[in-house]
Amino acid sequence: MLKHFRLCWRNEIRQRYKLIHFYDNIDVWEIYDLEIALQEKHDRYCDPGHTETIAKLQKRLREHKKSMRLHKRSLKEL
């Protein structure tokens, strides 16, 4: 039973797909095909048909995180 846990997430939305990464004390990924499941009820992360899409979105999310760290660093220098 969980008494307390903090939920942190990042997501990447690109037209048709929404990728979500829950992190901190867990490491869980979800992906939703928004053309099929607008209510986000059917996680497709374990679906082998989405492997390439997941890899592309994860790469974009990592790049975004990196650019945000660089942006925060440059703001501190001002």
C-alpha positions in Angstrom: 0.0 0.0 0.0 1.3 3.4 -0.9 1.2 5.9 1.9 2.7 8.7 0.0 4.3 9.1 -3.4 5.2 12.0 -5.6 4.2 11.8 -9.2 6.3 13.7 -11.7 5.9 13.5 -15.4 6.8 14.9 -18.8 5.1 14.5 -22.0 5.6 14.9 -25.6 2.7 15.4 -27.9 3.2 15.3 -31.7 0.0 15.5 -33.8 -1.3 11.9 -33.4 0.6 10.6 -30.3 1.0 11.6 -26.7 4.0 10.1 -24.8 4.1 10.4 -21.1 7.0 9.6 -18.8 6.3 9.3 -15.0 9.6 9.5 -13.1 11.1 10.2 -9.7 10.3 7.3 -7.5 8.9 5.3 -10.5 9.9 4.9 -14.1 6.8 4.3 -16.2 6.0 5.2 -19.8 2.7 5.5 -21.6 1.8 6.3 -25.1 -1.7 7.2 -26.5 -2.8 7.3 -30.1 -5.0 10.4 -30.0 -6.8 9.5 -33.2 -8.1 6.3 -31.6 -8.3 7.1 -27.9 -9.0 10.8 -27.1 -9.8 9.9 -23.5 -6.4 8.3 -23.1 -7.8 5.0 -21.9 -5.7 2.6 -24.0 -2.0 2.8 -23.3 -0.1 1.4 -26.3 3.4 1.4 -24.8 3.7 -2.4 -24.9 2.3 -2.6 -28.4 5.1 -3.7 -30.7 3.5 -1.7 -33.5 4.4 1.5 -31.8 8.1 0.8 -31.1 9.5 3.2 -33.7 7.1 6.0 -32.8 8.0 5.6 -29.1 11.7 5.8 -29.9 11.2 8.9 -31.9 9.1 10.6 -29.2 11.5 9.6 -26.5 14.4 11.1 -28.4 12.5 14.4 -28.9 11.7 14.5 -25.2 15.3 14.0 -24.2 16.3 16.8 -26.7 13.7 19.0 -25.2 14.9 18.3 -21.6 18.5 19.1 -22.7 17.5 22.4 -24.3 15.6 23.4 -21.2 18.6 22.7 -19.0 20.8 24.9 -21.3 18.1 27.6 -21.4 17.9 27.7 -17.5 21.7 27.8 -17.3 21.9 30.8 -19.7 19.2 32.6 -17.7 21.2 32.3 -14.6 24.1 33.9 -16.3 22.2 37.1 -17.0 
